[in-house]
Amino acid sequence: MTVSFSLELLNAPAVVTQLEAMPDVLVEVQYRLCGFDGTRYGYRTGTAAFAVPEPDSFVAYETLSPEIVRGWAEAAAVDEIAAFEAEIEAELSQPAQEQKPLPWLKPGFANIGLTPAP
């Protein structure tokens, strides 16, 4: 089984701060690592925290792109991502599970808390 992975940036608010003469420095973002084995998906959500940039390599917040931030997230959370990949691979290697109603429950009836009498 081969699992392919992709990292998505979540639409959660990014954490920014002002450092010295650098306004709106991106400090952290949330991401989701998705794994797909051809039939099933698994995912984990994490947070990538970024180191303080050097003033000469600072990228203005308004000019950030998903590609730039995704690259930073992959670099900043490399250990966490590796652990998530292992967890997802282990999860997807297990037999698929499904939910079924208990055999004595009747479809369309309010069966909550009811058990047949012995």
C-alpha positions as CSV (number, residue, x, y, z in Angstrom):
1,M,0.0,0.0,0.0
2,T,1.4,3.4,-1.0
3,V,0.0,6.5,0.7
4,S,0.4,9.8,-1.1
5,F,0.4,12.9,1.1
6,S,-0.5,16.5,0.7
7,L,-0.3,19.5,3.0
8,E,-3.1,22.0,3.0
9,L,-3.1,25.3,4.8
10,L,-6.2,25.8,6.9
11,N,-8.3,28.9,6.6
12,A,-7.9,29.6,10.3
13,P,-6.6,33.0,11.2
14,A,-2.8,33.2,11.0
15,V,-0.8,34.5,14.0
16,V,1.2,37.6,13.2
17,T,3.2,40.0,15.3
18,Q,5.4,43.1,14.8
19,L,9.1,42.7,15.4
20,E,11.3,45.7,15.3
21,A,10.8,47.4,11.9
22,M,9.0,44.4,10.4
23,P,5.2,44.7,10.6
24,D,2.9,41.7,10.4
25,V,5.4,39.0,10.7
26,L,3.8,35.6,10.2
27,V,4.4,33.6,13.4
28,E,2.3,30.5,12.9
29,V,-0.3,28.8,10.7
30,Q,-2.5,25.8,11.0
31,Y,-2.3,23.0,8.4
32,R,-3.8,19.6,7.6
33,L,-1.7,16.7,6.4
34,C,-3.9,14.4,4.2
35,G,-3.0,10.9,3.2
36,F,-4.7,8.9,0.5
37,D,-4.1,5.2,-0.2
38,G,-6.2,5.0,-3.4
39,T,-9.4,4.3,-1.6
40,R,-9.4,5.9,1.8
41,Y,-8.2,9.1,3.4
42,G,-6.6,9.9,6.7
43,Y,-5.6,13.3,8.1
44,R,-4.0,15.1,11.0
45,T,-4.1,18.8,11.9
46,G,-1.1,20.6,13.2
47,T,0.4,24.0,13.8
48,A,3.6,25.3,12.2
49,A,5.5,27.9,14.2
50,F,8.1,30.0,12.3
51,A,11.4,31.4,13.4
52,V,11.9,35.1,13.5
53,P,13.0,36.2,10.0
54,E,16.2,38.2,9.4
55,P,15.3,41.7,8.2
56,D,17.0,41.2,4.9
57,S,14.9,38.0,4.2
58,F,11.6,39.4,5.5
59,V,8.6,38.8,3.1
60,A,5.9,41.3,3.5
61,Y,2.6,39.8,4.8
62,E,0.6,41.2,1.9
63,T,2.9,39.4,-0.6
64,L,2.7,36.0,0.9
65,S,1.4,33.2,-1.3
66,P,0.1,29.7,-0.4
67,E,3.2,28.2,-2.0
68,I,5.6,30.3,0.1
69,V,3.7,29.6,3.4
70,R,3.2,25.9,2.6
71,G,7.0,25.6,2.1
72,W,7.7,27.3,5.4
73,A,5.2,25.1,7.1
74,E,6.7,21.9,5.7
75,A,10.2,23.0,6.9
76,A,9.0,24.3,10.3
77,A,7.0,21.2,11.2
78,V,9.1,18.5,9.5
79,D,9.3,16.2,12.6
80,E,5.6,16.6,13.4
81,I,4.7,15.9,9.7
82,A,6.9,12.7,9.7
83,A,5.1,11.5,12.8
84,F,1.7,12.3,11.3
85,E,2.7,10.4,8.1
86,A,3.5,7.3,10.2
87,E,0.2,7.6,12.1
88,I,-1.8,7.9,8.9
89,E,0.0,5.0,7.2
90,A,-0.7,2.8,10.3
91,E,-4.4,3.9,10.3
92,L,-4.9,3.2,6.6
93,S,-3.2,-0.2,6.9
94,Q,-6.0,-1.4,9.2
95,P,-9.1,-3.0,7.8
96,A,-11.9,-0.5,6.9
97,Q,-14.6,-0.1,9.5
98,E,-18.2,0.8,9.1
99,Q,-21.1,1.6,11.3
100,K,-24.2,-0.6,11.2
101,P,-27.3,-0.6,13.3
102,L,-27.6,-3.4,15.8
103,P,-29.6,-6.3,14.3
104,W,-32.6,-5.9,16.5
105,L,-33.1,-2.2,15.8
106,K,-35.8,-1.4,13.3
107,P,-35.1,1.2,10.6
108,G,-37.3,4.3,10.9
109,F,-38.3,3.7,14.5
110,A,-37.1,5.6,17.6
111,N,-35.0,2.9,19.1
112,I,-33.1,5.0,21.5
113,G,-32.5,3.2,24.8
114,L,-34.7,0.3,23.9
115,T,-33.5,-3.3,24.2
116,P,-35.8,-6.3,23.4
117,A,-37.1,-8.1,26.5
118,P,-35.4,-11.4,27.2
